[in-house]
Amino acid sequence: MADLEQLDENERLQYAEFRKKLNLQAAEAQAGKLEYNLTDVTVTDAMLRRACKDANDLKLGAICVLPCLVRLCAVLLGANPDTSLIACVSFPHGGDTLDSKVTLIKNAVRDGVDEIEVTAPLTYIKDGNWGYVKREFKVLKRAAKKRTLRINIECSLLTPQEINKVCTIAADCGITSLRSGSGAFGGGFDAQAIAAMKNAVKDRCTVKADGITTFGEMQTAIDMGAGIVGSKNAPDIARIIKQVSE
């Protein structure tokens, strides 16, 4: 504190500006972990336009949409967006055939997607057909080519043992990102599921925590090991982060 008291007025202003810059950088880094979930079938054109503008303005990490909306969102986000565009394939059930999933991935890449998320074959996971699960993950990884591929595993439908197994297989197949679930099958943010996923993959995969509704839940998710946070309230949470930093 004595050092600060020795600063002259100009130096104090410079120091205050420096602190503000650091706070804003930290806020942007936090906002960059937020993904705006826009996978409801009720999403309208007007909602997408507003969402893409908010995502760019707030520098959100990404917006997540259904494959049929990728082309429109790529246009709305612009040539050099401040946020990524993610297509959610076979959402949220994962019950499409592997050929269908591959076709949807290729179409999303053609339409301008940055990353791809595919729901895991939940039926085969529940049946214990791990050989099929592994084969599907490898094929999906090849289809995505250079795009980041994330697998949505819908933890609320799985046992702890199944969560551990599917996460381990995904990491072994070179998958670098996993999502805890969409909330479509009930349940919201589950800190225990995030901890279980992180324990299974260690640092081999980034874990996305979903169902986040508040800034407090976001901080809890990050503390539990989540590197990405999904929320339908992402813009509101990002604005809170910005306000806190100012």
Secondary structure, 3 states (H helix, E strand, C coil): CHHHHCCCHHHHHHHHHHHHHHHHHHHHHHHCCEEEECCCCCCCHHHHHHHHHHHHHHCCCEEEECHHHHHHHHHHHCCCCCCEEEEEECCCCCCCCHHHHHHHHHHHHHHCCCEEEEECCHHHHHCCCHHHHHHHHHHHHHHHCCCEEEEECCHHHCCHHHHHHHHHHHHHCCCCEEECCCCCCCCCCCHHHHHHHHHHHCCCCEEEECCCCCHHHHHHHHHCCCCEEEECCHHHHHHHHHHHHC
